[in-house]
Amino acid sequence: MTEVVAALIWNGNKFLACQRPANKARGLLWEFVGGKVVEPGETLPQALIRECLEELGIRVTPQEIFMQLVHTYPDITVRLTLFWAQTQDTPQRLEHNDLRWISVDEIDHFSFCPADRDILAKLKEMEF
């Protein structure tokens, strides 16, 4: 099983959604910023900080876990840990095809990765 971390970053009443590059697995689907835990001894929060810096050029402060789940794709099984996270920086499109700040009401207008479905359903149930 592959450990994956992601960040739920808010700007007012909108959260950051990132569109995967076309040439990667699940290309052009939307996701939360993050990635695999790959460094030896790296904690989940450390991996999230590294991934956000690499992918968006931002420094994040991971907070509590919003949700953790296991999802099996045809090519990989992931344990996804999504953290609430904060940043004061402006995200840059360093690796993704596109970046958008979207409201919970706009979720259905975007095709997200299948692993994110339960997370998105939970967001829709919450009041903001």
Contacts in CASP RR format, 6 or more apart in sequence:
PFRMAT RR
TARGET T0000
AUTHOR 0000-0000-0000
METHOD contacts of the structure
MODEL  1
MTEVVAALIWNGNKFLACQRPANKARGLLWEFVGGKVVEPGETLPQALIR
ECLEELGIRVTPQEIFMQLVHTYPDITVRLTLFWAQTQDTPQRLEHNDLR
WISVDEIDHFSFCPADRDILAKLKEMEF
1 70 0 8 1.000
1 77 0 8 1.000
1 78 0 8 1.000
1 79 0 8 1.000
2 36 0 8 1.000
2 76 0 8 1.000
2 77 0 8 1.000
2 78 0 8 1.000
2 79 0 8 1.000
3 36 0 8 1.000
3 37 0 8 1.000
3 44 0 8 1.000
3 47 0 8 1.000
3 78 0 8 1.000
3 79 0 8 1.000
3 81 0 8 1.000
4 34 0 8 1.000
4 35 0 8 1.000
4 36 0 8 1.000
4 37 0 8 1.000
4 78 0 8 1.000
4 79 0 8 1.000
4 80 0 8 1.000
4 81 0 8 1.000
5 34 0 8 1.000
5 35 0 8 1.000
5 37 0 8 1.000
5 44 0 8 1.000
5 45 0 8 1.000
5 47 0 8 1.000
5 48 0 8 1.000
5 51 0 8 1.000
5 80 0 8 1.000
5 81 0 8 1.000
5 82 0 8 1.000
5 83 0 8 1.000
6 31 0 8 1.000
6 32 0 8 1.000
6 33 0 8 1.000
6 34 0 8 1.000
6 35 0 8 1.000
6 48 0 8 1.000
6 80 0 8 1.000
6 81 0 8 1.000
6 82 0 8 1.000
6 83 0 8 1.000
7 16 0 8 1.000
7 32 0 8 1.000
7 33 0 8 1.000
7 34 0 8 1.000
7 48 0 8 1.000
7 52 0 8 1.000
7 60 0 8 1.000
7 62 0 8 1.000
7 82 0 8 1.000
7 83 0 8 1.000
7 85 0 8 1.000
8 15 0 8 1.000
8 32 0 8 1.000
8 66 0 8 1.000
8 82 0 8 1.000
8 83 0 8 1.000
8 84 0 8 1.000
8 85 0 8 1.000
8 119 0 8 1.000
9 15 0 8 1.000
9 16 0 8 1.000
9 33 0 8 1.000
9 60 0 8 1.000
9 85 0 8 1.000
9 86 0 8 1.000
9 87 0 8 1.000
9 91 0 8 1.000
10 16 0 8 1.000
11 101 0 8 1.000
13 103 0 8 1.000
13 104 0 8 1.000
13 128 0 8 1.000
14 101 0 8 1.000
14 102 0 8 1.000
14 103 0 8 1.000
15 32 0 8 1.000
15 101 0 8 1.000
15 102 0 8 1.000
15 104 0 8 1.000
15 123 0 8 1.000
16 32 0 8 1.000
16 33 0 8 1.000
16 91 0 8 1.000
16 99 0 8 1.000
16 100 0 8 1.000
16 101 0 8 1.000
17 30 0 8 1.000
17 31 0 8 1.000
17 32 0 8 1.000
17 99 0 8 1.000
17 100 0 8 1.000
17 101 0 8 1.000
17 102 0 8 1.000
17 110 0 8 1.000
17 112 0 8 1.000
18 30 0 8 1.000
18 31 0 8 1.000
18 32 0 8 1.000
18 33 0 8 1.000
18 55 0 8 1.000
18 56 0 8 1.000
18 96 0 8 1.000
18 98 0 8 1.000
18 99 0 8 1.000
19 28 0 8 1.000
19 29 0 8 1.000
19 30 0 8 1.000
19 31 0 8 1.000
19 96 0 8 1.000
19 97 0 8 1.000
19 98 0 8 1.000
19 99 0 8 1.000
19 100 0 8 1.000
20 26 0 8 1.000
20 27 0 8 1.000
20 28 0 8 1.000
20 29 0 8 1.000
20 30 0 8 1.000
20 31 0 8 1.000
20 96 0 8 1.000
20 97 0 8 1.000
20 113 0 8 1.000
21 27 0 8 1.000
21 28 0 8 1.000
21 95 0 8 1.000
21 96 0 8 1.000
21 97 0 8 1.000
22 28 0 8 1.000
22 97 0 8 1.000
25 73 0 8 1.000
25 75 0 8 1.000
25 76 0 8 1.000
26 73 0 8 1.000
26 113 0 8 1.000
27 97 0 8 1.000
28 97 0 8 1.000
28 111 0 8 1.000
29 111 0 8 1.000
29 112 0 8 1.000
29 113 0 8 1.000
30 100 0 8 1.000
30 110 0 8 1.000
30 111 0 8 1.000
30 112 0 8 1.000
30 113 0 8 1.000
30 116 0 8 1.000
31 112 0 8 1.000
31 113 0 8 1.000
31 116 0 8 1.000
32 82 0 8 1.000
32 116 0 8 1.000
32 119 0 8 1.000
33 51 0 8 1.000
33 52 0 8 1.000
33 55 0 8 1.000
33 56 0 8 1.000
33 91 0 8 1.000
33 96 0 8 1.000
34 48 0 8 1.000
34 51 0 8 1.000
34 52 0 8 1.000
34 55 0 8 1.000
35 47 0 8 1.000
35 51 0 8 1.000
35 55 0 8 1.000
36 47 0 8 1.000
37 44 0 8 1.000
37 47 0 8 1.000
38 47 0 8 1.000
39 46 0 8 1.000
39 47 0 8 1.000
39 50 0 8 1.000
42 50 0 8 1.000
44 62 0 8 1.000
44 81 0 8 1.000
44 83 0 8 1.000
45 62 0 8 1.000
45 83 0 8 1.000
48 60 0 8 1.000
48 62 0 8 1.000
48 83 0 8 1.000
48 85 0 8 1.000
49 59 0 8 1.000
49 60 0 8 1.000
49 62 0 8 1.000
52 58 0 8 1.000
52 59 0 8 1.000
52 60 0 8 1.000
52 85 0 8 1.000
52 87 0 8 1.000
53 59 0 8 1.000
54 94 0 8 1.000
54 95 0 8 1.000
55 94 0 8 1.000
55 95 0 8 1.000
55 96 0 8 1.000
56 89 0 8 1.000
56 91 0 8 1.000
56 92 0 8 1.000
56 93 0 8 1.000
56 94 0 8 1.000
56 96 0 8 1.000
56 99 0 8 1.000
57 89 0 8 1.000
57 91 0 8 1.000
57 92 0 8 1.000
57 94 0 8 1.000
58 87 0 8 1.000
58 89 0 8 1.000
58 90 0 8 1.000
58 91 0 8 1.000
58 92 0 8 1.000
59 87 0 8 1.000
59 88 0 8 1.000
59 89 0 8 1.000
60 85 0 8 1.000
60 86 0 8 1.000
60 87 0 8 1.000
61 85 0 8 1.000
61 86 0 8 1.000
61 87 0 8 1.000
62 83 0 8 1.000
62 84 0 8 1.000
62 85 0 8 1.000
63 83 0 8 1.000
63 84 0 8 1.000
63 85 0 8 1.000
63 86 0 8 1.000
64 83 0 8 1.000
64 84 0 8 1.000
65 81 0 8 1.000
65 82 0 8 1.000
65 83 0 8 1.000
65 84 0 8 1.000
66 82 0 8 1.000
66 83 0 8 1.000
66 84 0 8 1.000
66 119 0 8 1.000
66 122 0 8 1.000
67 81 0 8 1.000
67 82 0 8 1.000
67 118 0 8 1.000
67 119 0 8 1.000
67 122 0 8 1.000
68 79 0 8 1.000
68 80 0 8 1.000
68 81 0 8 1.000
68 82 0 8 1.000
69 79 0 8 1.000
69 80 0 8 1.000
69 115 0 8 1.000
69 118 0 8 1.000
69 119 0 8 1.000
70 77 0 8 1.000
70 78 0 8 1.000
70 79 0 8 1.000
70 80 0 8 1.000
71 77 0 8 1.000
71 78 0 8 1.000
71 80 0 8 1.000
71 114 0 8 1.000
71 115 0 8 1.000
73 114 0 8 1.000
73 115 0 8 1.000
78 115 0 8 1.000
80 115 0 8 1.000
80 116 0 8 1.000
80 119 0 8 1.000
82 119 0 8 1.000
91 99 0 8 1.000
93 99 0 8 1.000
100 110 0 8 1.000
102 109 0 8 1.000
102 110 0 8 1.000
104 123 0 8 1.000
104 124 0 8 1.000
104 126 0 8 1.000
104 128 0 8 1.000
107 120 0 8 1.000
107 123 0 8 1.000
107 124 0 8 1.000
112 120 0 8 1.000
END
